Amino acid sequence: MPTSAFSVLCTAATQIEAEMILSMLRAEGLHPMELGTNAYGPAGGGSQFYSIRVPTTELATAQELMKTGE
C-alpha cells in the first residue's frame, strides 16, 4: 500500500494558532495532517508546540501560502 510522505511546514506555539494555519491550508485545497503535539524542551519537559505537516508534494505551495499570510 503506498503511503504519502509528510514534511513539517512550521510549528505553532498554541493549539489555536495551529488550528488557524490548518484551516487556511485546507481552504486552499491542501491536505495537512491532523494536529498532534510534540514535547519540546529539556528531557521532554518544557513547552509544547504543534507541528504542522503537509504532504511533501504540497510543501512548496504551503510555504508560499505561509509567506503571503504573514
C-alpha positions as CSV (number, residue, x, y, z in Angstrom):
1,M,0.0,0.0,0.0
2,P,1.6,3.4,-1.0
3,T,2.0,6.0,1.7
4,S,2.4,9.7,1.4
5,A,5.5,11.3,2.9
6,F,4.8,14.4,5.0
7,S,7.1,17.3,5.8
8,V,7.0,19.8,8.6
9,L,5.8,23.1,7.3
10,C,6.1,25.0,10.6
11,T,5.4,24.8,14.3
12,A,2.8,26.7,16.3
13,A,3.0,27.8,19.9
14,T,-0.7,27.2,20.7
15,Q,-3.4,24.9,19.5
16,I,-5.5,27.9,18.4
17,E,-2.7,29.1,16.2
18,A,-2.2,25.6,14.8
19,E,-5.9,25.2,14.0
20,M,-5.9,28.6,12.2
21,I,-3.0,27.5,10.0
22,L,-4.6,24.1,9.3
23,S,-7.9,25.9,8.3
24,M,-6.1,28.2,5.9
25,L,-4.2,25.3,4.3
26,R,-7.4,23.3,3.9
27,A,-9.3,26.3,2.5
28,E,-6.6,26.5,-0.2
29,G,-7.2,22.8,-1.1
30,L,-4.1,21.4,0.7
31,H,-4.2,18.3,2.8
32,P,-2.4,18.9,6.1
33,M,-2.0,16.1,8.6
34,E,-4.3,16.1,11.6
35,L,-2.9,18.1,14.6
36,G,-0.5,16.4,17.0
37,T,1.7,17.7,19.7
38,N,5.4,17.2,20.3
39,A,7.2,17.8,23.6
40,Y,10.0,20.3,23.3
41,G,12.5,21.2,25.9
42,P,14.9,19.5,28.3
43,A,14.3,15.8,28.8
44,G,10.9,16.2,27.2
45,G,9.8,18.8,29.7
46,G,9.2,22.4,28.9
47,S,6.7,23.8,26.5
48,Q,4.5,22.1,23.9
49,F,4.5,23.0,20.3
50,Y,2.3,21.9,17.4
51,S,3.9,20.6,14.2
52,I,2.0,21.5,11.0
53,R,2.7,18.7,8.5
54,V,1.7,18.7,4.8
55,P,2.4,16.1,2.1
56,T,5.9,16.7,0.8
57,T,4.4,17.2,-2.7
58,E,2.4,20.2,-1.3
59,L,5.2,21.7,0.8
60,A,6.3,24.4,-1.7
61,T,2.8,25.6,-2.2
62,A,2.1,25.6,1.6
63,Q,5.3,27.6,2.1
64,E,4.2,30.2,-0.4
65,L,0.8,30.5,1.3
66,M,2.5,31.0,4.7
67,K,4.6,33.8,3.2
68,T,1.5,35.6,1.8
69,G,-0.4,35.0,5.0
70,E,2.0,36.8,7.3
